[in-house]
């Protein structure tokens, strides 16, 4: 992997981690287009640079992380279903990560859901700073759907928030906050697996640091822009985008067009 590859993947991660379009799905597709999708280090890089993106949430929402111990209990309650199911199905998930067609179909189906999500959850919406335990667990169950590559963790948790009666901003805010423990655990597990097999070389460490810095900077810009956009316009644009990207990939696969173009 070159620094050029690392830059592109980190920009994609920073832009898409908090958008309901699937950051992992996009990075898998981009990695395949770059011809590095099958390299063992690529999996480590794709997972690990998510740490840089979640640091942007910590910086932007730092006051929320200082409010109370109860807040952390709610985050834990929301994370536990995802963590338990992810551990039990880790081998299945790792196999699905190698299948671009799974990502493409998940993008299309998720896009269709986003086209109609604003109509599905009509009625009075409430602004919520912190959900109660029951709401947190329900949002955590929605997050489990994101174990399928291409679904989008943020999309699943935002829909989970909307299903609890949250307004768009509140649903997005809690989705971002829940990303911190979720992505931290995923990143730590991936790094543990990598170091267990063999310690990455000095150049690999530099690439990881570079990728995290880029993802952090881009993530700072993406979070604030997304919250403002979705509060005003909803999710339809993201649904259309997902459908187009997924459909293009499916057509390419059906026609036998190779994804590795570089």
N, C-alpha and C positions, 0 to 999 in steps of 0.2 A: 504494500500500500504506500502510495506517495503522499506528500503533503497536499497536493492538488486534490487527490481523492478524499483525504481527511477534511479539507476545507469544504468541499461540496456536501459531504455527508453531515458535517456539523451544522452547516447552514440549513439543510433540510430538517435536521433534528430540532434546531432552535425555532424554526418557523412552524413546524407541524406538531410539536409535542403537546401544545396546549390548544390546538385547533381540532375540531371533531372530524379529522380526516385520516388519522392513523399515522403517527410518526414512524413506528416500526415498519408498517407496510410500505411507506414511501422510501425508507432507507433500504429495505430489501430490494425494492424495484430499482432504485438508483444504483445500488451496489452491483446488481446484475447487469444494468446498462453499462456500468464502468468496467465490467469484466472481472470484478473482485468478489463476487457474491459467494463463491465456494471456498474462499481462503479462510482457514480457521481463525486468523486474527480479526477478520471482518466481523464475525459474530461478537467477539469481545469488544471491539471498537463501537459497534452499533449500540450495544447495551450500555457500555460504560460512559459514553458521552452524554447520556441522559442525566447523569449527575450534574453536569454543568448547567443543563436546562433547569433542573429543579432548584439549583442555587439561586436562580433568578427569582423564583417564587419566594424563597426565604428573604431575599433582599427587599422585594416589593411589598411583602405582607408581614414584615418582621414584627409589627405591633401585635398581630393576631397570634403569633407564637409565644407572646409573653402574657397573654390575658389570664389564663388560669390552667390548673392541672386538669380540670374537667374537660377542657378543650382537647388535650392529648388523649384522654380516655375515649372521646368521641371519634377521633382519628383512628385509634386502635380498633374500636368496634367496627368501623367501616373497612379497615384493612384486613381484618382476620379472615373473612370468607374468601377473599382473593388469595391471601397467602396460603391458606390450607388447601384450597382446590388447586392452586398453581403447583404446590409441592407434590400433591398426589398425581397430577397429570403432567409433570415436567417432561417426561420422555415423549409423550404425545405432542406436547406444545413444541418441543424442539424439532420434531419431525415436520410439523405443519409450517414452521418458520422457513423450511427449505422449499416449500411448494408455493410458487408465485401465483398459481391459479387460485389457491385458497385466499390469498391476499386480494386478488382481483374480484372474486365473488363477494368477499366481505365488504369491499369498498362499494360495490354496486348495491347490495342489499341494505347496507347502512345508509347509503345515500338516499335510497327510496324512503327509509324511515325518517330521515331528516327533512325531506320534502314536506312531510305531513305532520311533523312533531308539534308544530305550533297549533295546528288544528286539533290534534289529539288531546292536548292539555289546555283547554280553554277555561274560562271562568276567572275568578279573582286570584291573583298571584300575590304572595306575601314576601316581603324582604326578610331574610333570615341571616343572622350573624353566625350562629352555631346551631346545627340540628340537634334534636334530642336523640337519645340512644336508639329508639326504634327507627327513626328516620335515617340515622347514620348506618345502621345495619342493612336497611333496605337499599341505600345507595351502594353499600359494599357488595350486595348481591348483584346489582346491576353491573358493577365493575368486573365481576367474574366473567361476563360475556366477552370482555376485552381480552381474555386469554386466547381467543381466536385471533391469529394475526390478521390485521387489516380492519378489525372492528373499530378501533380507537378507544383508548381508555377514557379520554376526556369526553368523547361523545356518549359513551355508556353511562358515565357518572353524571354528566349534565342532564341526560334524559331521566336518570334516577332522581335527581333533584327536582326536576319539573314534575315528575310523578308524585312527589311529596307536596306539591303546591307552591314550590319556591318560584320566585320570579327569575328571569334569565340571568341577571347579574349575580344573584345569590347562588344559583345552581352552578354557574361558572366559577365563582370564587371558591366554593367548597371543593369543586373538582380539582382546582389548582392546588389547594391545600392538601388534599388527599394524595396528590401526586408525590409529595415529599416523602412520606414513609414508604409508599409503594415502590417508587423508582429507586429509593435508597437501598431497599432490601434486594431488588432485582439486580442492581449494579453490584452490590457487595457479593451476591451469590455468583454472578458471572466472573468477577475478579477472583473469587475463591477457586472456582473451577479452573480458571486459567493458570493461577499460580500453583495449583495442585499438580497439574500436568508438567508444567515447566515455567519458570519465571520469565516474563517477557524481557527482551533485550532492551538496551538503552534507547535505541531508536524507536522501538514500540512505545516505550514510556513517554518519550517526547511527543509522539503522535497523539497519544491519549491526552496528555496535558494540553496540547494545541487544540485538539478537538473540543475539549471541555471548555476552554476559554472562549472559543468561537460560539459554541452552543449557548453559553451563558450570556454573551453580549446580544446575540440575536433573540434569545428567549426574553430578555428584558423588554425589547421592542414589541415582540409578538404578543405578550400577555396583555399589556395595556391596550394595544390596538384591537385585539380580539374582543375584550370585554366591552369596549365602546361600540364596536361594530354590531355584535350580537344583541346588545341591549336595544339598539335602534332598529335593526333590520331582521333579526331572527336567524334561522338556520338554513333557509332555503338555498342560498348561494353555495353553502358548503355541501348540501345534498347534491346539487347539480354537478359540482366539481367532482365529487366522489364517483358519481355515475359515469361521467365522461372518462375519467382516468381508468376506472375499472374496466369499462367497456373497451377502451383502446387496448389494454393489456390482454383481455380475453380474445379480441380479434387477432392480435399479433400471435398469440399462442395457437389459435385455431388455424391460422395460415402458415404456421411453422416458421414465422419470422423470428430469428434469434434475438433475445433481449440484450445480449452482450454486443454493444455497438462500438465500444472503445477498446 
